[in-house]
């Protein structure tokens, strides 16, 4: 995002009229447990019921700026969240929401989402991956602005999500919500936009291209860098992982095997011949031998990465810790417990997704670590019936399809049955757009920068 564009947005929000329509005293508590302490309210975590706690401002508005300070006091786990709903109808059926997870470093850490009419599922129009966790006990400031069809979210003054996603309803209630989270809300104010400033806000030239682009897609996909940023650095190396993080990918995918002496190491192929100056099978080679090889892939990158090593999984986990989600493809059944041990030792258990073509590996991971998400890979020749059968064998509700299988019919059917759908490996922008139109939520690509340019113009 251009600096002057961001500064314009912040200045516009600051310059809004200061007269509040409503404040903490004008709230209706609709769901869950709430505690009032002076001018603060606390949506409380209920050990027996982890559903919503909801409170609504007693006003129906179209264009507005909602602002409040919040402090997360307790949370069931890092995936839970607080949210703001807007233009909610009279019976308080929520269809549009801004959500912020405590772990903002998730690909969907901060997102603008909507409830679909077709399959009654929540989908993200815009996601933002933050840099860190929101600390328990620390105060943050949130602004949510809705103007005509557009929604903007600022956290501590920084724009973190923007989208055209307020089109279904002209006006309605504004609510604040918690999900398995105890949150203190303070200094709640709701302000209407002055008409002249609102028009300037809508017509600002720097935003037009980005807004039109954002409006084109029904959801913004998670972008996974395949084997790291393998278009700009040797695949499955630390250089590729770092390049993917620098490019802004939501997640980094790698492939792992075990060496003959029990080290978990990165490689896509069983043989090291293609990407290194060595020969032999990873599974029957010692870690010392594999680490002596040059993995700089000179046939593709010349001497630029000369001396790059095949990394151990432990090194990659330490590299991505607190930065990005890691998608680990298990290439060799039987190494699941060793992989889990490394996740526990490095404190990265909540930063990974496990994928594999081997349903036995995914079923094993489900049994030993049911909290870690998984997705089953499928081949281009698999039918819809095959895909569902593989997912059941793998004990997962997520399927990672060859992009040739991601037709509108197949994806719609899978989503209707409760599966999330990924697509691999998609490198052309037009094909990426087709995947999203068809309902795919995660795109794996060799060219993450190109994918991000396609879907993230507002960032």
C-alpha positions as CSV (number, residue, x, y, z in Angstrom):
1,X,0.0,0.0,0.0
2,X,1.3,3.5,-0.8
3,X,2.2,5.5,2.2
4,X,0.3,8.6,1.1
5,X,-2.8,6.5,0.5
6,X,-2.6,5.0,4.0
7,X,-2.0,8.5,5.5
8,X,-5.0,9.8,3.6
9,X,-7.2,7.1,5.1
10,X,-6.0,7.7,8.6
11,X,-6.5,11.5,8.3
12,X,-10.0,10.9,6.9
13,X,-10.9,8.8,9.9
14,X,-9.4,11.3,12.4
15,X,-11.2,14.2,10.8
16,X,-14.7,12.7,11.2
17,X,-17.2,14.6,13.4
18,X,-16.6,13.9,17.0
19,X,-20.3,13.7,18.1
20,X,-21.0,10.1,19.2
21,X,-24.3,8.6,18.3
22,X,-24.0,6.0,21.1
23,X,-21.6,4.8,23.7
24,X,-21.3,2.0,26.3
25,X,-24.5,2.9,28.0
26,X,-26.5,2.4,24.8
27,X,-25.9,-1.3,24.5
28,X,-28.3,-4.3,24.4
29,X,-26.8,-7.5,25.6
30,X,-28.2,-10.3,23.4
31,X,-26.2,-13.4,24.0
32,X,-23.6,-14.9,26.4
33,X,-22.2,-13.5,29.7
34,X,-21.4,-9.8,30.1
35,X,-20.0,-8.0,33.1
36,X,-20.2,-4.2,33.4
37,X,-17.5,-2.4,35.3
38,X,-17.9,1.4,35.3
39,X,-17.8,2.5,31.7
40,X,-16.3,-0.8,30.5
41,X,-18.1,-4.0,29.5
42,X,-16.5,-7.4,29.5
43,X,-17.7,-10.3,27.3
44,X,-16.8,-13.2,29.4
45,X,-15.4,-16.6,28.6
46,X,-17.8,-19.3,29.7
47,X,-16.2,-22.7,30.5
48,X,-19.5,-24.5,29.9
49,X,-20.6,-22.7,26.7
50,X,-18.1,-21.5,24.1
51,X,-20.6,-19.8,21.8
52,X,-20.9,-16.1,21.1
53,X,-21.3,-13.3,23.6
54,X,-23.1,-10.5,21.7
55,X,-24.0,-6.9,22.4
56,X,-25.7,-4.5,20.0
57,X,-25.6,-0.7,19.9
58,X,-29.1,0.7,20.0
59,X,-29.1,2.4,16.6
60,X,-29.6,1.4,13.0
61,X,-27.0,3.1,10.7
62,X,-25.6,2.8,7.1
63,X,-22.3,4.6,7.0
64,X,-20.3,4.9,10.3
65,X,-17.1,4.7,12.2
66,X,-17.1,2.5,15.2
67,X,-14.1,2.9,17.6
68,X,-13.2,1.2,20.9
69,X,-10.3,0.1,23.0
70,X,-10.2,-3.6,23.8
71,X,-8.1,-5.9,26.1
72,X,-8.1,-9.7,25.8
73,X,-8.2,-11.0,29.3
74,X,-8.6,-14.8,28.7
75,X,-9.1,-17.1,25.7
76,X,-9.8,-20.7,25.1
77,X,-7.2,-21.0,22.3
78,X,-5.5,-18.7,19.8
79,X,-8.0,-19.4,17.0
80,X,-10.8,-17.7,18.9
81,X,-11.7,-14.1,18.3
82,X,-13.6,-10.9,18.9
83,X,-15.7,-9.3,16.2
84,X,-17.8,-6.4,14.9
85,X,-20.9,-7.1,12.9
86,X,-22.5,-4.4,10.8
87,X,-25.8,-3.7,8.9
88,X,-27.4,-6.6,10.9
89,X,-31.1,-7.0,10.3
90,X,-33.9,-6.5,13.0
91,X,-33.9,-10.1,14.2
92,X,-30.1,-9.9,14.7
93,X,-29.2,-12.4,12.1
94,X,-25.5,-11.7,11.4
95,X,-24.3,-11.8,7.8
96,X,-21.3,-9.5,7.8
97,X,-18.5,-9.3,10.3
98,X,-14.9,-8.1,11.0
99,X,-13.1,-10.7,13.1
100,X,-9.8,-10.4,14.9
101,X,-8.1,-13.6,16.3
102,X,-5.7,-13.4,19.2
103,X,-3.2,-15.0,17.0
104,X,-3.2,-12.4,14.3
105,X,-0.2,-14.1,12.6
106,X,-2.6,-16.7,11.3
107,X,-3.4,-16.3,7.5
108,X,-6.9,-15.3,8.6
109,X,-5.8,-13.5,11.8
110,X,-7.8,-10.4,10.8
111,X,-10.6,-10.8,8.3
112,X,-13.7,-9.3,6.8
113,X,-16.2,-12.1,6.3
114,X,-19.7,-12.8,5.2
115,X,-22.3,-15.5,5.4
116,X,-23.1,-17.0,2.1
117,X,-26.7,-17.5,1.0
118,X,-25.9,-20.6,-1.1
119,X,-24.3,-22.8,1.5
120,X,-24.8,-20.9,4.8
121,X,-21.0,-20.8,5.4
122,X,-18.7,-18.0,6.5
123,X,-16.2,-16.9,3.8
124,X,-13.5,-14.3,3.9
125,X,-13.6,-11.4,1.4
126,X,-10.3,-10.0,2.8
127,X,-7.7,-11.5,5.1
128,X,-4.7,-9.9,6.8
129,X,-1.9,-11.8,8.5
130,X,-0.4,-9.8,11.3
131,X,3.1,-10.1,12.7
132,X,2.4,-11.4,16.2
133,X,-0.1,-12.5,18.9
134,X,-2.3,-9.9,20.6
135,X,-0.9,-10.0,24.1
136,X,-3.3,-10.9,27.0
137,X,-3.8,-7.9,29.2
138,X,-2.6,-5.4,26.7
139,X,-4.9,-2.6,25.4
140,X,-5.5,-2.2,21.7
141,X,-7.5,0.3,19.6
142,X,-9.9,-0.9,16.9
143,X,-11.7,1.2,14.2
144,X,-14.2,-0.2,11.8
145,X,-15.5,2.1,9.1
146,X,-18.3,1.3,6.7
147,X,-18.9,3.7,3.8
148,X,-21.3,2.9,1.0
149,X,-20.2,-0.6,-0.1
150,X,-16.8,-0.5,1.6
151,X,-15.4,-1.8,4.9
152,X,-12.1,-0.7,6.4
153,X,-10.5,-2.0,9.6
154,X,-7.7,-0.2,11.5
155,X,-5.8,-1.8,14.4
156,X,-3.8,0.7,16.5
157,X,-4.1,3.2,13.6
158,X,-2.8,0.8,10.9
159,X,-5.1,-0.2,8.1
160,X,-5.2,-4.0,8.3
161,X,-8.1,-5.0,6.0
162,X,-10.3,-3.3,3.4
163,X,-13.0,-4.7,1.2
164,X,-16.1,-4.1,-0.8
165,X,-18.4,-6.1,1.3
166,X,-21.4,-4.2,2.6
167,X,-23.7,-4.5,-0.4
168,X,-26.6,-6.8,0.8
169,X,-28.2,-4.4,3.3
170,X,-28.5,-0.6,3.2
171,X,-28.4,-0.1,6.9
172,X,-28.8,-2.0,10.2
173,X,-27.5,-2.7,13.7
174,X,-23.9,-2.7,14.8
175,X,-22.7,-5.3,17.2
176,X,-19.6,-6.4,19.2
177,X,-19.0,-10.1,19.8
178,X,-16.6,-12.5,21.5
179,X,-16.1,-16.2,20.7
180,X,-14.6,-18.3,23.5
181,X,-12.8,-15.2,24.6
182,X,-13.0,-12.8,27.6
183,X,-12.6,-9.3,26.3
184,X,-12.8,-5.9,28.0
185,X,-14.3,-3.2,25.8
186,X,-13.9,0.5,26.7
187,X,-14.5,3.9,25.1
188,X,-17.0,2.7,22.6
189,X,-18.2,5.4,20.2
190,X,-20.2,5.2,17.0
191,X,-20.0,8.2,14.6
192,X,-21.7,9.0,11.3
193,X,-19.7,10.1,8.3
194,X,-20.2,13.7,7.2
195,X,-21.5,13.5,3.6
196,X,-18.9,15.7,1.9
197,X,-16.0,13.9,3.6
198,X,-17.6,10.5,2.8
199,X,-17.7,11.4,-0.9
200,X,-14.1,12.4,-0.9
201,X,-13.3,9.2,0.9
202,X,-15.1,7.1,-1.8
203,X,-13.7,9.0,-4.7
204,X,-10.0,9.2,-3.7
205,X,-8.1,8.2,-6.8
206,X,-5.5,6.1,-5.1
207,X,-8.2,3.7,-3.9
208,X,-10.2,3.2,-7.0
209,X,-8.1,0.5,-8.8
210,X,-7.7,-1.5,-5.5
211,X,-11.3,-1.3,-4.6
212,X,-12.5,-2.4,-8.0
213,X,-10.1,-5.3,-7.9
214,X,-11.1,-6.3,-4.4
215,X,-14.8,-6.2,-5.5
216,X,-14.1,-8.7,-8.3
217,X,-13.6,-11.7,-6.0
218,X,-16.1,-13.6,-3.9
219,X,-13.4,-14.4,-1.4
220,X,-9.7,-13.7,-1.0
221,X,-7.7,-17.0,-0.9
222,X,-4.9,-18.0,1.4
223,X,-1.7,-18.1,-0.7
224,X,0.7,-21.0,0.0
225,X,4.3,-20.7,-1.4
226,X,5.0,-24.2,-2.9
227,X,8.3,-25.6,-1.7
228,X,9.0,-22.1,-0.4
229,X,9.3,-19.4,-3.0
230,X,10.6,-21.9,-5.5
231,X,10.4,-19.5,-8.4
232,X,13.0,-17.2,-6.8
233,X,15.2,-19.6,-4.7
234,X,16.1,-23.3,-4.6
235,X,13.1,-25.3,-3.6
236,X,12.9,-26.7,0.0
237,X,15.8,-24.6,1.3
238,X,16.0,-22.0,4.0
239,X,16.6,-19.5,1.2
240,X,13.2,-20.4,-0.4
241,X,11.4,-20.3,3.0
242,X,12.9,-16.8,3.8
243,X,12.0,-15.6,0.3
244,X,8.4,-16.7,0.7
245,X,8.1,-14.9,4.0
246,X,9.6,-11.8,2.5
247,X,7.2,-12.0,-0.4
248,X,4.3,-11.9,2.0
249,X,2.9,-15.4,1.5
250,X,0.3,-16.5,4.0
251,X,1.9,-19.9,4.4
252,X,5.0,-21.8,3.2
253,X,4.8,-25.4,2.0
254,X,7.7,-27.9,2.4
255,X,8.3,-31.6,1.9
256,X,9.9,-33.9,4.4
257,X,11.5,-37.3,4.6
258,X,13.6,-39.1,7.3
259,X,17.3,-39.9,6.7
260,X,18.6,-43.4,7.5
261,X,19.9,-42.1,10.8
262,X,16.5,-40.6,11.8
263,X,16.8,-36.9,11.0
264,X,13.8,-35.2,9.4
265,X,15.1,-33.3,6.3
266,X,13.5,-31.3,3.4
267,X,13.3,-32.8,0.0
268,X,10.5,-33.2,-2.6
269,X,12.1,-36.1,-4.5
270,X,13.3,-39.4,-2.9
271,X,16.5,-39.0,-5.0
272,X,18.7,-36.0,-4.4
273,X,20.0,-35.9,-8.0
274,X,17.8,-33.2,-9.5
275,X,18.3,-30.4,-6.9
276,X,21.8,-31.1,-5.5
277,X,25.3,-32.1,-6.7
278,X,24.9,-35.5,-5.1
279,X,23.2,-38.9,-5.8
280,X,21.2,-41.4,-3.9
281,X,17.9,-41.8,-2.0
282,X,17.2,-39.5,0.9
283,X,15.7,-42.3,2.9
284,X,18.9,-44.4,2.7
285,X,21.4,-41.6,3.1
286,X,23.0,-40.3,6.2
287,X,22.2,-36.8,7.4
288,X,26.0,-36.0,7.3
289,X,26.2,-36.9,3.6
290,X,23.0,-35.0,2.7
291,X,24.3,-31.9,4.6
292,X,27.5,-32.0,2.6
293,X,25.7,-31.5,-0.7
294,X,25.2,-28.2,-2.5
295,X,21.4,-27.6,-2.8
296,X,21.8,-24.3,-4.7
297,X,20.2,-25.8,-7.8
298,X,22.7,-24.3,-10.3
299,X,20.7,-25.6,-13.4
300,X,18.0,-23.1,-12.4
301,X,19.7,-20.4,-10.4
302,X,23.4,-20.5,-11.6
303,X,25.8,-19.6,-8.8
304,X,23.4,-17.3,-6.9
305,X,22.7,-19.9,-4.2
306,X,25.9,-21.8,-4.3
307,X,26.6,-23.6,-0.9
308,X,22.9,-23.7,0.1
309,X,22.3,-26.8,2.2
310,X,19.4,-29.2,2.5
311,X,17.8,-28.0,5.8
312,X,16.6,-30.1,8.7
313,X,12.9,-29.6,9.6
314,X,14.0,-28.2,13.0
315,X,15.9,-25.4,11.3
316,X,12.8,-24.5,9.2
317,X,10.5,-24.5,12.3
318,X,12.9,-22.2,14.1
319,X,13.0,-19.9,11.1
320,X,9.2,-19.6,10.7
321,X,8.4,-19.4,14.4
322,X,6.1,-16.5,15.1
323,X,6.2,-15.4,11.4
324,X,4.1,-17.6,9.1
325,X,2.1,-20.8,8.8
326,X,4.1,-23.8,7.7
327,X,2.4,-26.5,5.6
328,X,4.4,-29.7,6.0
329,X,3.9,-32.4,3.4
330,X,4.8,-35.8,4.8
331,X,6.3,-37.8,1.9
332,X,7.2,-40.9,3.9
333,X,4.7,-42.7,6.2
334,X,5.9,-43.6,9.6
335,X,7.6,-40.3,10.5
336,X,4.5,-38.7,12.1
337,X,5.6,-39.0,15.7
338,X,9.1,-37.7,15.0
339,X,7.6,-34.7,13.2
340,X,5.2,-34.0,16.1
341,X,8.1,-34.2,18.5
342,X,9.9,-31.5,16.6
343,X,6.8,-29.3,16.6
344,X,6.6,-29.7,20.4
345,X,10.3,-29.1,21.0
346,X,10.3,-25.9,18.9
347,X,7.0,-24.5,20.2
348,X,5.5,-24.4,16.7
349,X,2.6,-26.9,17.1
350,X,0.0,-24.2,16.5
351,X,1.7,-22.8,13.4
352,X,1.5,-25.8,11.1
353,X,-0.8,-27.7,8.8
354,X,0.0,-31.3,7.8
355,X,-0.7,-32.5,4.3
356,X,0.0,-35.8,2.5
357,X,-1.0,-38.1,-0.3
358,X,-0.7,-40.9,2.3
359,X,-4.1,-41.2,4.1
360,X,-2.5,-43.4,6.8
361,X,-0.1,-40.5,7.7
362,X,-2.9,-38.0,8.1
363,X,-5.1,-40.5,10.1
364,X,-2.1,-41.1,12.4
365,X,-1.6,-37.4,12.9
366,X,-5.3,-37.0,13.7
367,X,-5.0,-39.6,16.3
368,X,-1.9,-38.3,18.0
369,X,-2.5,-34.6,17.5
370,X,-6.2,-33.9,16.7
371,X,-5.6,-30.1,17.3
372,X,-3.3,-29.8,14.3
373,X,-5.2,-29.2,11.0
374,X,-4.6,-31.6,8.1
375,X,-5.5,-31.8,4.4
376,X,-5.4,-34.7,2.1
377,X,-3.7,-34.4,-1.3
378,X,-5.4,-35.9,-4.4
379,X,-4.3,-36.7,-7.9
380,X,-5.8,-35.4,-11.2
381,X,-7.4,-38.7,-12.0
382,X,-9.4,-38.9,-8.7
383,X,-13.2,-38.6,-9.0
384,X,-15.5,-36.8,-6.5
385,X,-16.3,-40.1,-4.9
386,X,-12.5,-40.9,-4.6
387,X,-11.9,-37.5,-3.0
388,X,-14.5,-38.0,-0.3
389,X,-13.4,-41.5,0.4
390,X,-9.8,-40.4,0.7
391,X,-10.8,-37.6,3.1
392,X,-12.7,-40.1,5.3
393,X,-9.7,-42.4,5.3
394,X,-7.4,-39.5,6.3
395,X,-9.9,-38.4,9.0
396,X,-9.8,-34.8,7.7
397,X,-12.4,-32.2,6.5
398,X,-10.0,-30.5,4.1
399,X,-9.0,-31.7,0.6
400,X,-6.1,-30.4,-1.5
401,X,-6.9,-31.0,-5.1
402,X,-4.9,-30.8,-8.3
403,X,-6.3,-27.6,-9.8
404,X,-7.6,-29.5,-12.8
405,X,-10.2,-31.1,-10.5
406,X,-11.4,-27.8,-9.1
407,X,-14.4,-27.3,-11.3
408,X,-17.4,-25.3,-10.0
409,X,-19.4,-28.5,-9.7
410,X,-16.9,-30.5,-7.7
411,X,-15.9,-27.6,-5.4
412,X,-19.5,-26.7,-4.7
413,X,-20.4,-30.3,-3.9
414,X,-17.4,-30.6,-1.5
415,X,-18.1,-27.3,0.2
416,X,-21.8,-28.3,0.6
417,X,-20.6,-31.5,2.4
418,X,-18.5,-29.4,4.8
419,X,-15.0,-29.7,3.2
420,X,-12.6,-26.9,2.7
421,X,-11.0,-27.0,-0.7
422,X,-7.4,-26.2,-1.6
423,X,-5.9,-26.2,-5.1
424,X,-2.3,-27.1,-6.2
425,X,-0.2,-26.0,-8.0
426,X,-1.6,-22.8,-9.7
427,X,0.8,-20.4,-11.4
428,X,-1.3,-18.4,-13.9
429,X,-3.3,-15.4,-12.5
430,X,-6.4,-16.2,-14.7
431,X,-6.4,-19.8,-13.5
432,X,-6.0,-18.5,-9.9
433,X,-9.1,-16.3,-10.4
434,X,-11.0,-19.2,-11.8
435,X,-10.2,-21.3,-8.7
436,X,-11.5,-18.6,-6.4
437,X,-14.7,-18.1,-8.5
438,X,-15.2,-21.9,-8.2
439,X,-15.0,-21.7,-4.4
440,X,-11.4,-22.7,-3.6
441,X,-10.2,-21.1,-0.4
442,X,-6.4,-22.0,-0.5
443,X,-4.1,-21.7,-3.5
444,X,-0.7,-23.3,-3.6
445,X,1.7,-21.7,-6.1
446,X,5.3,-21.5,-7.2
447,X,4.8,-17.8,-7.8
448,X,3.5,-16.3,-4.5
449,X,4.3,-12.7,-5.6
450,X,2.2,-13.0,-8.7
451,X,-0.6,-14.5,-6.6
452,X,-0.4,-11.7,-4.0
453,X,-0.4,-9.1,-6.8
454,X,-3.6,-10.7,-8.1
455,X,-5.6,-10.8,-4.9
456,X,-4.1,-8.3,-2.4
457,X,-4.0,-4.9,-4.2
458,X,-5.1,-3.2,-1.0
459,X,-2.1,-4.4,1.0
